[in-house]
Amino acid sequence: MTQEPRYGDGANRKVRVAVVFGGQSGEHDVSLRSAQTVLAALDDDRFEAVPIGVTRDGKWLTSSDPMAQLTATSPLFALDGPAEPDVETLEVSVTSRAQSL
């Protein structure tokens, strides 16, 4: 006999998932983008996402939309998504190319 899957404490209750992103790391903006991907991928029928943002100076944001607060202050996020880096100003030199296998 198979049982219907149960989520949370009750059959119709969603599992609450905290998605913590941002922070004081140099990877702050990468964390924002990763959190956006995770939040978009969560099944709304099974999970209740609770986004929790952390500013660059360590302040925790638990408002209704911490992602909007953090991306609004990030230079890498424009209104329509992340800005492309200006490769002409990056100081990167290529010393060799990978060879095809």
N, C-alpha and C positions, 0 to 999 in steps of 0.2 A: 504494500500500500504506500503510495507516495503522498507526501504532505505538500501543501502549498508553502512556498518560501515565506518566512516571516522576517520582517525588517523592523528593528527597534523592539520596543516592549509589546507592541500590539500588531495585529495582522495588517492594519492599514497605516501604521505609523512609519514615518521616514527615519532613516538613520541620519543624524546630524553630523556633518563633517566640517571641521575647521580647516580652512586653507589659509595658512600664514605665509605672507610674502613681503618682500622689501628688505629692510634692515640696513645695518651699518656697513655691510660688505661692499667691496668694489663691484660685486655682481648684482647690485640692487636692481638695475633695469632688467637684467636677465630674469631675475626672480619675478618681476612684474609680468613679463611676457609668459613665463612658465605658468604662473597662477592663472592668467587669462585662459590658457589652453586647458588647464585642469578644470576650471570652473565651467568652461564650455562643454567639456566632455562628460561631466557628471550627469547621470540619468536623473532628471527632475522628479520622475515618478518614484524613485527609490531613495534619493538622498536630498537632504536639506543642507545646502552649502552655507557656511558661515564665514565670509571673507574677513580676514583680520590683517590689516596692513601695518607695517612698521616703517616709520620715516627714516631718513638717513641719519637723523640725530637720536634715534632710538625710541621715539614716541609711538605708542601703540594706538592704532585707529580702529575703532569698532563701530563707526557710524553706519548708516544705511548703505553707503557706497564708498568704502575706503579706497577701492581701486581708482575711482574717478579722482579722488583727492591726490593720490600719489602720481598718477599719470599726467595730471594737469601741471605738475611742477617738474616733470622730467623733460629734459631737452631732447630725449630720444623718442618721445611720443608726440605725434601731431594729432590733430582732430580726427584724421582718417587712418591712423595707425602709426607704427614706428617710422621715424625718418630714416632715410638711407644715409649711411656715412659718406662723407666727401672723401673719396679715395685719393684724390689729388693731394690732399693735405696730410694724409697719413704718412708717417715716416717709417715705411716698411720697405725693405729691399728683398728681392727674390734672388736667391743664390743658386737654385737648381730647380728643375722641374721633375715631378714624379713621372716615371716611365710607365707606359701601359703594359699590363701583363699579358 
